[in-house]
Amino acid sequence: MSYITNGLIQASDYNTFATQLNTLWATGSGPQGLGQTAIPLVTKGNEVTASQWDSILSVISALAAQQSPSSQYVTQPDYVPSNSGSDAQALIRYISSISTNISTLSSNYLNAASQVSTTPAIITSTQRWSNQAVYTFTVQFSSGDAARYFFNAGGQLKLSMSHPTGTPLDSMFRLLCQQIGTLVISAPGLSPSTTHIAGVDYQGLTQVITQQGAVPDSFLAQAGYYGLTAASTEIFKQRMDTGFYSNYLGSSITVRANTNGTQGGNNDNGSSVTIEVIWSEIPPTLFVSVGTQIALTIVRPALSSDSGSSSPLVKAWGTYLVQASQSYI
């Protein structure tokens, strides 16, 4: 590569930068790629114009804004070229921070500075039950790439639940709901295993709780979009473990999840995510009252069109559909 101090900016230099940035900014593959407009490459032997060089700097700035609200970890280029004027000849100037910036952005590709909560989809139980209740959500995207772009840009699925007081059995399930808090499904699987979104660190599956002291029976930290499989898998289970409800210590709330598997050619992990929330009464001797609420909140990535937003993104994930159902055994 010839991009060095006092060197000319050749088409190969430009194309190397553009390709690296397009992996993060445009289609990409797997957890890299936001579905934005790609930087066009330059034909070998052609000159790199001012506007083309501007596009490299613009996408670097856009990715920095997407990943961090203050871009504190990116060294902004100390020179912004113009298309004409006294500095036109300086377009060949070496900008040392370009390679460093791209490297930094490539190391933080799942980070997102901001997001927007939407109105939750809520399942409210419609009948009393004894034994087991199953509440199911399926979030359907238009394609595997659409799902990729949603999660890659900081989209999340947040699951919470509640139950009314009433009988001791109802109070037990209400306590279980409080112990569970909110379960958040983000992008990460095994690698990368974490992301930083809107100032908070997340694993693939993150539990946000206010009721301390209850340890889940099972918790699959890598159960983000890229960590799920096409087989329904238990990703979380909370079992009643306090002696106050000694007659129902086997009762539990279990969460299972899966995708529909790879759909396209860019290493997506499915165009849909299905979440099952299973309430089990053990032993099944009494009836659980109606009024259970299971809420799934879609937290989407912020867009440049949002009021007051500094996001550089245009919507690339299309329209998603949330389907909900309930069944009883």
C-alpha positions as CSV (number, residue, x, y, z in Angstrom):
1,M,0.0,0.0,0.0
2,S,1.4,3.4,-1.0
3,Y,-0.6,5.6,1.5
4,I,2.3,7.0,3.4
5,T,3.5,10.4,4.4
6,N,4.2,12.6,1.4
7,G,2.8,9.9,-0.9
8,L,0.1,10.3,-3.5
9,I,-3.4,9.0,-2.9
10,Q,-3.8,6.2,-5.5
11,A,-7.0,4.5,-6.5
12,S,-5.8,1.3,-4.7
13,D,-5.4,3.3,-1.4
14,Y,-8.8,4.8,-1.8
15,N,-10.4,1.5,-2.6
16,T,-8.8,-0.2,0.4
17,F,-10.3,2.4,2.7
18,A,-13.7,2.3,0.9
19,T,-13.9,-1.5,1.1
20,Q,-13.0,-1.5,4.8
21,L,-15.6,1.1,5.5
22,N,-18.3,-0.5,3.3
23,T,-18.0,-3.7,5.4
24,L,-19.1,-1.6,8.4
25,W,-21.4,0.9,6.8
26,A,-23.1,-0.9,3.8
27,T,-24.0,-4.6,3.3
28,G,-21.2,-6.2,5.2
29,S,-21.5,-9.7,6.6
30,G,-22.9,-11.2,9.8
31,P,-22.6,-8.7,12.7
32,Q,-20.8,-6.1,10.5
33,G,-22.9,-4.0,8.2
34,L,-25.6,-1.4,8.7
35,G,-27.3,-1.4,5.2
36,Q,-26.4,2.1,4.3
37,T,-25.3,3.4,0.9
38,A,-21.9,2.0,-0.1
39,I,-18.9,4.2,-1.1
40,P,-18.3,3.6,-4.8
41,L,-14.9,2.3,-5.7
42,V,-12.5,4.0,-8.1
43,T,-11.3,2.4,-11.3
44,K,-7.6,1.5,-11.2
45,G,-5.5,4.2,-12.8
46,N,-8.1,7.0,-12.3
47,E,-7.6,10.0,-10.1
48,V,-9.3,10.2,-6.8
49,T,-11.5,13.4,-6.9
50,A,-12.2,15.7,-4.0
51,S,-15.8,14.6,-3.7
52,Q,-14.7,10.9,-3.6
53,W,-12.1,11.6,-0.8
54,D,-14.9,13.6,1.0
55,S,-17.0,10.4,1.0
56,I,-14.3,8.5,2.9
57,L,-14.2,11.2,5.6
58,S,-17.9,11.5,5.7
59,V,-18.5,7.8,6.4
60,I,-15.8,7.8,9.0
61,S,-17.6,10.6,10.8
62,A,-21.0,8.9,10.4
63,L,-19.7,5.6,11.8
64,A,-18.2,7.4,14.7
65,A,-21.5,9.2,15.4
66,Q,-23.3,5.8,15.2
67,Q,-21.0,4.1,17.6
68,S,-20.4,6.8,20.2
69,P,-22.3,10.0,21.1
70,S,-19.1,12.0,21.4
71,S,-16.8,10.0,19.2
72,Q,-14.3,10.1,22.0
73,Y,-12.4,7.1,20.8
74,V,-11.9,8.4,17.2
75,T,-9.2,10.9,16.3
76,Q,-11.0,13.1,13.7
77,P,-8.9,13.9,10.6
78,D,-7.1,17.2,11.0
79,Y,-7.9,18.2,7.4
80,V,-11.2,18.3,5.5
81,P,-10.7,18.8,1.8
82,S,-12.8,21.0,-0.4
83,N,-13.7,20.7,-4.0
84,S,-12.1,23.9,-5.0
85,G,-10.0,26.8,-3.7
86,S,-6.5,27.4,-2.5
87,D,-6.3,24.0,-0.9
88,A,-7.3,22.0,-4.0
89,Q,-3.7,20.8,-4.5
90,A,-3.6,19.5,-0.9
91,L,-5.9,16.6,-1.8
92,I,-2.9,14.4,-1.8
93,R,-2.1,15.3,1.8
94,Y,-1.4,12.4,4.1
95,I,-4.0,12.1,6.9
96,S,-2.5,9.8,9.5
97,S,-5.6,9.2,11.5
98,I,-7.6,7.6,8.6
99,S,-6.1,4.1,9.1
100,T,-6.3,4.5,12.9
101,N,-9.9,5.6,12.8
102,I,-11.0,2.7,10.5
103,S,-9.2,0.2,12.8
104,T,-11.0,1.7,15.9
105,L,-14.4,1.6,14.2
106,S,-13.8,-2.0,13.1
107,S,-13.2,-2.9,16.7
108,N,-16.5,-1.4,17.9
109,Y,-18.9,-2.3,15.1
110,L,-21.8,-3.5,17.3
111,N,-21.7,-0.3,19.5
112,A,-24.6,2.2,19.1
113,A,-24.9,5.6,20.5
114,S,-28.7,5.8,20.7
115,Q,-32.0,4.0,20.2
116,V,-35.7,4.5,20.4
117,S,-38.3,2.4,22.4
118,T,-41.6,1.5,20.6
119,T,-45.0,0.7,22.1
120,P,-44.8,-2.8,23.6
121,A,-46.7,-5.8,22.3
122,I,-48.6,-7.2,25.3
123,I,-50.1,-10.6,25.9
124,T,-52.7,-10.6,28.7
125,S,-53.8,-14.0,29.9
126,T,-57.5,-14.8,29.2
127,Q,-58.2,-17.8,31.3
128,R,-57.3,-19.5,34.6
129,W,-54.9,-22.4,34.3
130,S,-53.3,-25.2,36.3
131,N,-50.2,-26.9,35.1
132,Q,-48.7,-24.7,32.3
133,A,-49.2,-21.5,30.3
134,V,-47.2,-20.7,27.2
135,Y,-47.0,-17.2,25.8
136,T,-45.3,-16.8,22.5
137,F,-43.9,-13.8,20.5
138,T,-42.5,-14.0,17.0
139,V,-40.7,-10.9,15.5
140,Q,-40.7,-11.2,11.7
141,F,-38.4,-9.1,9.5
142,S,-38.6,-8.9,5.8
143,S,-35.3,-10.7,5.3
144,G,-32.2,-12.0,7.0
145,D,-30.3,-8.9,6.1
146,A,-33.1,-6.7,7.5
147,A,-32.8,-8.5,10.8
148,R,-29.0,-8.1,10.7
149,Y,-29.2,-4.4,10.1
150,F,-31.7,-4.0,13.0
151,F,-29.5,-5.8,15.5
152,N,-26.2,-4.6,14.1
153,A,-27.3,-1.0,14.6
154,G,-28.3,-1.4,18.2
155,G,-31.8,-2.9,18.0
156,Q,-33.0,-4.9,21.0
157,L,-35.9,-7.1,22.2
158,K,-36.9,-6.4,25.8
159,L,-39.1,-8.9,27.6
160,S,-40.9,-8.2,30.9
161,M,-43.8,-9.6,32.8
162,S,-46.2,-9.1,35.7
163,H,-49.0,-10.8,37.5
164,P,-51.7,-9.5,39.9
165,T,-51.9,-10.3,43.6
166,G,-54.7,-12.6,44.8
167,T,-54.1,-16.1,46.1
168,P,-50.8,-17.2,47.6
169,L,-50.2,-18.9,44.2
170,D,-50.7,-15.6,42.4
171,S,-48.4,-13.8,44.8
172,M,-45.7,-16.4,44.2
173,F,-45.9,-15.8,40.4
174,R,-45.9,-12.1,41.0
175,L,-42.7,-12.4,43.0
176,L,-41.1,-14.5,40.2
177,C,-41.9,-11.7,37.7
178,Q,-40.2,-9.2,40.0
179,Q,-37.2,-11.4,40.4
180,I,-36.8,-11.7,36.6
181,G,-37.1,-8.0,35.9
182,T,-36.4,-7.3,32.2
183,L,-34.6,-9.7,29.8
184,V,-32.8,-7.9,26.9
185,I,-31.9,-9.7,23.7
186,S,-29.2,-7.8,21.8
187,A,-26.9,-8.8,18.8
188,P,-23.9,-10.6,20.4
189,G,-23.4,-14.3,20.4
190,L,-20.1,-15.9,21.4
191,S,-17.9,-13.4,19.4
192,P,-18.2,-10.6,20.0
193,S,-19.8,-11.4,23.3
194,T,-20.7,-7.8,24.4
195,T,-21.8,-4.5,23.0
196,H,-22.2,-1.0,24.3
197,I,-25.6,0.6,23.5
198,A,-26.8,4.0,24.6
199,G,-24.2,4.1,27.4
200,V,-24.9,0.6,28.7
201,D,-22.9,-2.7,28.3
202,Y,-25.0,-5.7,27.1
203,Q,-24.3,-9.3,26.5
204,G,-26.3,-11.3,24.0
205,L,-28.8,-11.8,26.8
206,T,-28.8,-9.4,29.7
207,Q,-31.0,-9.4,32.8
208,V,-31.9,-6.0,34.3
209,I,-33.3,-6.4,37.8
210,T,-34.4,-4.3,40.7
211,Q,-35.4,-7.3,43.0
212,Q,-32.0,-8.6,44.3
213,G,-31.2,-12.0,45.8
214,A,-32.7,-14.5,43.3
215,V,-30.3,-16.4,41.1
216,P,-31.7,-17.8,37.9
217,D,-31.6,-21.6,37.5
218,S,-30.4,-21.1,33.9
219,F,-29.0,-18.1,32.0
220,L,-27.5,-18.2,28.5
221,A,-25.4,-15.0,28.2
222,Q,-24.6,-15.6,24.5
223,A,-28.3,-15.9,23.6
224,G,-28.3,-12.8,21.4
225,Y,-29.5,-12.7,17.8
226,Y,-26.2,-14.2,16.6
227,G,-26.1,-16.7,19.5
228,L,-29.5,-18.3,18.9
229,T,-30.1,-21.4,16.7
230,A,-33.0,-22.7,14.7
231,A,-33.8,-25.0,17.5
232,S,-35.8,-23.7,20.5
233,T,-33.4,-23.4,23.3
234,E,-33.8,-22.6,27.0
235,I,-32.1,-19.2,27.6
236,F,-33.4,-18.4,31.0
237,K,-35.3,-20.0,33.9
238,Q,-36.3,-18.6,37.3
239,R,-37.6,-21.1,39.8
240,M,-39.3,-20.3,43.1
241,D,-36.8,-21.0,45.8
242,T,-38.2,-19.3,49.0
243,G,-39.6,-21.4,51.8
244,F,-42.6,-19.0,52.1
245,Y,-44.0,-20.8,49.1
246,S,-42.7,-24.2,50.1
247,N,-45.7,-26.0,48.5
248,Y,-44.7,-24.7,45.0
249,L,-40.9,-24.7,45.1
250,G,-40.8,-26.4,41.7
251,S,-42.9,-23.7,40.0
252,S,-41.0,-21.6,37.5
253,I,-40.9,-19.2,34.5
254,T,-38.8,-20.4,31.6
255,V,-37.8,-18.5,28.5
256,R,-36.9,-20.3,25.3
257,A,-35.9,-18.7,22.0
258,N,-34.8,-19.5,18.4
259,T,-34.5,-17.9,15.0
260,N,-35.6,-19.5,11.7
261,G,-32.0,-20.0,10.6
262,T,-29.9,-18.5,7.9
263,Q,-32.0,-16.9,5.1
264,G,-29.6,-15.1,2.8
265,G,-26.0,-14.9,1.6
266,N,-24.5,-12.4,4.0
267,N,-24.3,-14.6,7.1
268,D,-27.5,-13.5,8.8
269,N,-29.0,-15.7,11.6
270,G,-32.6,-15.6,10.5
271,S,-35.3,-13.3,9.5
272,S,-37.4,-14.0,12.6
273,V,-36.9,-14.4,16.3
274,T,-39.4,-16.5,18.4
275,I,-39.6,-16.2,22.1
276,E,-41.6,-18.6,24.3
277,V,-42.4,-17.7,27.9
278,I,-43.5,-20.8,29.8
279,W,-45.1,-20.6,33.2
280,S,-45.2,-23.9,35.1
281,E,-47.1,-24.7,38.3
282,I,-45.6,-27.6,40.2
283,P,-47.5,-29.4,41.6
284,P,-50.5,-28.4,39.5
285,T,-53.1,-28.4,42.3
286,L,-54.6,-24.8,42.2
287,F,-55.7,-22.4,39.5
288,V,-53.5,-19.4,38.5
289,S,-55.7,-16.3,38.1
290,V,-56.1,-14.3,34.8
291,G,-54.3,-11.0,34.4
292,T,-50.8,-12.2,33.6
293,Q,-49.1,-9.7,31.3
294,I,-46.1,-10.5,29.1
295,A,-44.7,-7.5,27.3
296,L,-42.2,-7.4,24.4
297,T,-40.8,-4.0,23.6
298,I,-38.9,-3.5,20.3
299,V,-36.2,-1.0,20.9
300,R,-35.1,0.1,17.5
301,P,-31.9,1.9,16.4
302,A,-32.1,5.7,16.2
303,L,-32.5,7.3,12.8
304,S,-31.4,10.6,11.3
305,S,-35.1,11.4,10.8
306,D,-35.9,11.1,14.5
307,S,-36.6,14.4,16.3
308,G,-33.4,15.7,17.9
309,S,-31.4,12.7,16.7
310,S,-27.7,12.8,15.9
311,S,-27.9,9.4,14.3
312,P,-26.5,9.2,10.7
313,L,-28.7,6.2,9.8
314,V,-31.5,5.8,7.3
315,K,-33.8,2.9,8.0
316,A,-32.4,-0.3,6.5
317,W,-34.4,-2.9,8.3
318,G,-37.7,-2.3,6.8
319,T,-41.0,-3.1,8.5
320,Y,-41.2,-5.9,11.1
321,L,-44.3,-7.7,12.4
322,V,-44.8,-8.9,15.9
323,Q,-47.1,-11.9,16.3
324,A,-48.4,-13.1,19.7
325,S,-50.2,-16.1,21.0
326,Q,-51.1,-17.9,24.3
327,S,-51.9,-21.5,25.1
328,Y,-52.7,-23.5,28.2
329,I,-52.1,-27.1,29.4
